[in-house]
Amino acid sequence: QVQLVESGGGLVQAGDSLRLSCAASARTFSNYAMGWFRQAPGKEREFVAHISRSGINTYYTDSVKGRFTISRDNAKNTVYLQMNSLKPEDTAVYYCAANRLVPSTAPREYDFWGQGTQVTVSS
């Protein structure tokens, strides 16, 4: 069983930056593709970014391209989401997730989820 714990969320102003971290308990963290998703109040959970097992391949939803960067440190069993130029529209609970197969934009494809960390961006 893989346990994921997100951290790094908070309340910031538009234009600020945050770095989210997701610590994994997996013994073989490098065997999992990882993704970040977010869910705003009254909205469905949506894809933000994913990263391959090696960390070489990344993919982002259009709304965060050029602003967010997903990365991972397999030696530390941690995946990160660097968020720059934050907008009020980015306000949501952010979740990290692990995929035993391949990276995906679909939440249903992920096997394990963290509890989420709140990101609030004021205008």
C-alpha positions in Angstrom: 0.0 0.0 0.0 1.2 3.5 -0.9 0.6 6.4 1.4 0.9 9.9 0.1 1.0 13.1 2.1 0.8 16.5 0.5 2.2 19.7 2.1 3.1 23.2 1.2 -0.3 24.7 0.6 -1.4 28.1 2.0 -2.9 31.5 1.4 -1.2 33.7 -1.0 -1.9 36.7 -3.2 -2.2 36.6 -7.0 1.2 36.5 -8.6 2.8 34.7 -5.7 4.4 31.3 -5.7 4.1 28.1 -3.8 5.8 24.8 -3.9 3.8 21.7 -3.0 5.4 18.5 -1.9 4.0 15.0 -1.8 5.9 12.4 0.3 5.3 8.8 -0.6 5.8 5.8 1.6 6.3 3.4 -1.3 9.4 1.2 -1.1 9.6 1.4 -4.9 8.5 5.0 -5.5 10.3 5.1 -8.9 7.9 2.4 -10.1 5.0 4.9 -10.0 4.0 7.6 -12.4 2.8 10.6 -10.4 0.1 13.2 -10.9 -1.2 16.3 -9.4 -4.9 17.1 -9.5 -7.0 19.8 -7.9 -10.6 20.3 -6.9 -12.3 23.6 -6.3 -15.5 24.0 -4.3 -18.5 22.8 -6.4 -16.2 21.6 -9.2 -15.1 18.2 -10.3 -11.5 17.0 -9.6 -9.3 18.1 -12.6 -6.0 17.1 -13.9 -3.1 19.5 -13.4 0.2 17.7 -14.2 1.8 14.3 -14.4 5.3 13.0 -14.5 6.8 9.7 -15.7 8.6 7.2 -13.4 12.0 8.5 -14.5 10.9 12.2 -14.2 12.0 12.8 -17.8 8.5 13.2 -19.3 6.0 15.7 -18.0 2.6 17.0 -19.1 0.4 19.9 -18.0 -3.1 21.1 -18.5 -3.2 24.2 -20.7 -4.3 26.5 -17.9 -1.0 26.0 -15.9 1.5 25.7 -18.7 4.4 28.1 -18.3 3.5 28.7 -14.6 3.6 25.3 -12.9 6.4 22.7 -12.9 6.1 19.1 -11.7 9.3 17.3 -10.7 10.3 14.3 -8.6 13.2 13.2 -6.5 13.1 9.4 -6.4 15.9 9.3 -3.8 13.6 11.2 -1.4 10.3 9.5 -2.5 8.9 12.9 -3.2 7.1 14.6 -6.0 6.8 18.4 -6.2 4.6 21.0 -7.9 6.2 24.4 -8.2 3.4 27.0 -8.8 4.4 30.4 -10.0 2.3 33.4 -11.0 -0.7 32.1 -9.1 -4.1 33.2 -10.0 -7.4 33.2 -8.0 -8.6 30.5 -10.5 -5.9 28.2 -9.1 -7.6 28.1 -5.7 -8.4 24.5 -4.9 -7.5 21.5 -2.8 -4.5 20.0 -4.5 -4.0 16.2 -4.5 -1.1 14.0 -5.5 -1.7 10.6 -6.9 0.3 7.5 -7.8 -0.3 5.4 -10.9 1.1 1.9 -11.2 0.9 1.9 -14.9 1.5 5.0 -17.0 0.9 8.7 -16.6 -2.6 9.8 -17.2 -4.9 12.8 -17.1 -7.8 10.8 -15.8 -8.3 10.6 -12.0 -9.8 7.1 -12.4 -6.5 5.8 -13.6 -4.7 6.5 -10.4 -4.4 3.9 -7.7 -3.4 5.9 -4.6 -4.2 9.4 -3.4 -3.1 11.8 -0.8 -5.4 13.7 1.6 -4.9 17.0 -0.2 -3.5 20.4 0.6 -5.4 23.7 0.3 -4.2 26.4 -1.9 -6.0 29.7 -1.8 -5.1 32.6 -4.0 -6.6 36.0 -3.3 -6.9 38.8 -5.8 
